[in-house]
């Protein structure tokens, strides 16, 4: 049984733009920036889609949050910078 739940993950902390940050700064910048906000995702397979991936810090942080709530995660980016 499949369903689309676009609100399962939300940014809960505002973060500065990542464009001019180093890899290390990007990872720190998005740490704890996301939370599961729509019910339980335990056992769910969640597909994360980012418009542009540079270091992958945003996708990694979001995936880590989802995995901590029991989800399997597949990450995708539409472009790589």
Residue frames as qw, qx, qy, qz and C-alpha x, y, z in Angstrom:
[[0.000, 0.890, 0.456, 0.000, 0.00, 0.00, 0.00],
 [0.459, 0.082, 0.030, 0.884, 1.52, 3.34, -1.07],
 [0.031, -0.920, -0.391, 0.007, 0.61, 6.88, -0.25],
 [0.420, 0.445, -0.076, 0.788, 2.18, 10.26, -0.71],
 [0.428, -0.820, -0.328, 0.192, 2.56, 12.37, 2.42],
 [0.479, 0.631, -0.073, 0.606, 4.45, 15.54, 1.46],
 [0.261, -0.810, 0.172, -0.497, 4.30, 17.01, 4.98],
 [0.906, -0.293, -0.275, 0.133, 6.03, 14.17, 6.82],
 [0.659, -0.174, -0.118, 0.722, 9.20, 16.24, 7.26],
 [0.050, 0.962, 0.189, 0.189, 9.46, 19.94, 8.09],
 [0.454, 0.357, -0.309, 0.756, 12.24, 22.42, 8.61],
 [0.498, -0.751, -0.431, 0.054, 11.90, 23.45, 12.26],
 [0.448, -0.674, 0.042, 0.586, 14.90, 25.75, 12.47],
 [0.449, 0.893, -0.019, -0.038, 15.69, 28.57, 10.09],
 [0.763, -0.255, 0.270, 0.529, 19.15, 28.26, 8.60],
 [0.056, 0.748, -0.271, -0.603, 21.34, 30.71, 6.71],
 [0.774, 0.583, -0.144, -0.199, 21.79, 30.19, 2.97],
 [0.869, -0.277, 0.334, 0.238, 24.38, 27.50, 2.29],
 [0.685, 0.714, 0.018, 0.141, 25.85, 28.89, -0.96],
 [0.274, 0.802, -0.406, 0.341, 28.98, 30.47, 0.52],
 [0.671, -0.582, 0.404, -0.217, 29.57, 27.98, 3.33],
 [0.144, 0.465, -0.871, -0.070, 32.27, 25.31, 3.45],
 [0.629, -0.103, -0.740, -0.214, 31.33, 21.64, 3.60],
 [0.350, -0.161, -0.741, 0.549, 31.87, 21.54, 7.37],
 [0.167, 0.116, 0.249, -0.947, 29.81, 24.73, 7.86],
 [0.555, -0.043, -0.460, -0.691, 26.99, 23.31, 5.71],
 [0.556, -0.173, -0.811, 0.061, 26.79, 20.16, 7.80],
 [0.195, -0.224, -0.592, 0.749, 26.67, 22.17, 11.02],
 [0.240, 0.025, -0.093, -0.966, 24.20, 24.64, 9.50],
 [0.648, -0.111, -0.433, -0.617, 21.51, 22.02, 8.81],
 [0.320, -0.024, -0.891, 0.320, 22.11, 19.80, 11.85],
 [0.025, -0.433, -0.760, 0.485, 18.82, 19.41, 13.76],
 [0.183, 0.173, -0.152, -0.956, 17.03, 21.64, 11.25],
 [0.530, -0.073, -0.604, -0.591, 14.38, 19.00, 10.43],
 [0.359, -0.059, 0.771, -0.522, 11.68, 17.14, 12.34],
 [0.128, -0.287, -0.895, -0.316, 9.07, 14.51, 11.52],
 [0.222, 0.068, 0.276, -0.933, 5.83, 16.45, 11.79],
 [0.691, 0.057, -0.241, -0.680, 3.20, 14.18, 10.30],
 [0.944, -0.156, 0.022, -0.288, 2.55, 11.09, 12.35],
 [0.683, -0.428, 0.576, 0.132, 4.67, 7.99, 12.53],
 [0.592, 0.633, -0.405, -0.292, 6.92, 7.01, 9.65],
 [0.455, -0.396, 0.797, -0.042, 8.20, 3.78, 11.21],
 [0.610, 0.153, 0.769, 0.115, 8.53, 1.17, 8.48],
 [0.500, 0.814, 0.187, -0.230, 7.76, 3.69, 5.73],
 [0.648, 0.083, 0.337, 0.678, 9.93, 4.14, 2.65],
 [0.058, 0.908, 0.154, -0.384, 10.46, 7.88, 2.23],
 [0.647, 0.378, 0.263, 0.607, 11.86, 9.42, -0.95],
 [0.204, -0.790, -0.066, 0.575, 13.63, 12.75, -0.40],
 [0.581, 0.564, 0.321, 0.491, 14.06, 15.02, -3.42],
 [0.285, -0.694, 0.002, 0.661, 16.35, 18.05, -3.38],
 [0.521, 0.840, 0.071, -0.132, 16.54, 20.53, -6.26],
 [0.510, 0.707, -0.420, 0.252, 20.33, 20.95, -6.18],
 [0.858, -0.483, 0.002, 0.177, 22.85, 18.95, -4.15],
 [0.253, 0.844, -0.430, 0.197, 26.28, 20.40, -3.52],
 [0.011, 0.459, -0.828, 0.323, 27.70, 18.60, -0.49],
 [0.571, -0.233, -0.761, -0.205, 24.59, 16.57, 0.31],
 [0.088, 0.070, -0.645, 0.756, 24.40, 18.10, 3.81],
 [0.523, -0.028, 0.117, -0.844, 20.70, 18.96, 3.59],
 [0.799, 0.036, -0.481, -0.359, 19.69, 15.55, 2.24],
 [0.511, 0.116, -0.769, 0.365, 21.87, 13.83, 4.83],
 [0.113, -0.082, 0.541, -0.829, 20.39, 15.79, 7.74],
 [0.672, 0.008, -0.053, -0.739, 16.83, 15.20, 6.57],
 [0.765, 0.096, -0.620, -0.150, 17.49, 11.48, 6.00],
 [0.291, 0.146, -0.767, 0.553, 19.07, 11.12, 9.43],
 [0.389, -0.061, 0.368, -0.842, 15.94, 12.59, 11.04],
 [0.792, 0.075, -0.249, -0.552, 13.66, 10.22, 9.13],
 [0.656, 0.164, -0.729, 0.107, 15.81, 7.18, 9.89],
 [0.019, 0.169, -0.687, 0.706, 15.74, 8.07, 13.59],
 [0.596, 0.064, 0.292, -0.746, 11.94, 7.69, 13.33],
 [0.638, 0.020, 0.766, -0.084, 12.19, 4.27, 11.68],
 [0.669, 0.672, 0.063, -0.313, 11.88, 5.15, 8.00],
 [0.709, 0.035, 0.451, 0.541, 13.88, 3.73, 5.10],
 [0.134, 0.858, 0.001, -0.495, 15.13, 6.64, 3.01],
 [0.662, 0.308, 0.405, 0.551, 16.05, 7.08, -0.64],
 [0.088, -0.772, -0.015, 0.629, 17.60, 10.45, -1.47],
 [0.588, 0.480, 0.453, 0.467, 17.60, 12.07, -4.91],
 [0.101, -0.640, 0.026, 0.761, 18.80, 15.36, -6.35],
 [0.614, 0.728, 0.295, -0.079, 17.63, 16.92, -9.58],
 [0.518, 0.770, -0.216, 0.303, 21.01, 18.55, -10.17],
 [0.779, -0.408, -0.094, 0.466, 24.48, 18.58, -8.69],
 [0.121, 0.985, -0.101, 0.065, 26.47, 21.77, -8.24]]
